[in-house]
Structures are given as structure tokens and as C-alpha cells.
Amino acid sequence: MGIVVIPKTTDPGRMKENIDIFDFNISKAEVNLLEAHEKSENGRLFWWPNVAEHPEDPFASER
């Protein structure tokens, strides 16, 4: 896919906003949903359908 997100700023306010993305809580029900997905056919908390075609597939040894 070749897509990488790199936040870049020199503004202190924007830096704080970028860091604040980690300031959240999830409920036990949400944790259960994530854990259920982790055990599903795709088995990861992210889905990268073309990874097997990528020359640097990080999961090749697991296939």
C-alpha cells in the first residue's frame, strides 16, 4: 500500500493535540469486542488485506 502517516508540526498546541489521542478509556464491552475480533478469522486488531503481496510482509512466517 505504501501509506504511512507521520504527524509533523512545530506548533506546541498541535503537538499536545497529537499526544492527546491516547487520552481515552474503553469499556469492558469494547475490550470484549476487540478480543473477539482478535480470535476471528483475520486474527489481528488491524486488517491489511494486501500484506501477503508486500515484499516486506511482516507476517509471512506465520502463513
BAPAKOL-759666 format. One record per residue (C-alpha): z, y, x. Coordinates in Angstrom, 1 decimal. Each point is the difference from the previous one (the first is absolute). Last residue first. Layout:
N
REC        Z        Y        X
REC        Z        Y        X
...
//
This chain:
63
REC        Z        Y        X
REC      7.0    -18.2      1.4
REC      3.2      1.1      1.6
REC     -1.6      0.4      3.5
REC     -2.5      2.5     -1.5
REC      2.8      2.3     -1.4
REC     -0.4      3.0      2.3
REC     -3.8      0.0     -0.6
REC     -1.4      1.9      3.0
REC     -3.6     -0.8     -0.6
REC      0.3      0.8     -3.7
REC     -1.6     -2.5     -2.4
REC      3.3     -1.7     -0.9
REC      1.5      3.5     -0.6
REC     -2.6      0.7     -2.8
REC      2.4     -0.5     -3.0
REC      2.9      2.1      1.5
REC      2.8     -0.4     -2.5
REC      3.4      1.4      0.7
REC      3.5     -1.5     -0.6
REC     -1.4     -3.3      1.1
REC     -0.3     -3.5     -1.5
REC     -3.5      0.3     -1.4
REC      0.6     -3.1     -2.1
REC      3.5      1.2     -1.1
REC      3.2     -0.2      1.9
REC      0.0      3.6      1.2
REC     -0.9      1.0     -3.6
REC      3.2     -1.5     -1.3
REC      2.0      1.8      2.7
REC     -1.6      3.3     -0.9
REC      0.7     -0.6     -3.7
REC      3.6     -1.0      0.8
REC      0.6      3.1      2.0
REC     -1.3      2.1     -2.9
REC      2.5     -1.8     -2.4
REC      2.8      0.7      2.6
REC     -0.9      3.7     -0.2
REC     -1.7      2.0      2.7
REC      1.4      3.0      1.8
REC     -1.8      2.9      1.6
REC      0.1      2.2      3.1
REC     -2.7     -1.6      2.1
REC     -2.7      2.5     -1.1
REC      2.4      2.7      1.2
REC     -1.4     -0.3      3.5
REC     -3.4      1.4     -1.0
REC      1.7      2.8     -2.0
REC      2.2      0.9      3.0
REC     -3.1      0.2      2.3
REC     -1.6      2.2     -2.6
REC      2.9      2.4      0.1
REC      0.0      0.0      3.8
REC     -3.7      0.9      0.2
REC     -1.6     -1.5      3.1
REC     -1.9     -2.6     -2.1
REC     -1.8     -3.2      0.4
REC      0.3     -3.0     -2.3
REC     -1.9     -2.9      1.4
REC     -1.7     -2.2     -2.7
REC     -2.2     -2.8      1.4
REC     -3.2     -1.2     -1.6
REC     -2.3     -2.3      2.0
REC     -0.7     -2.4     -2.9
//
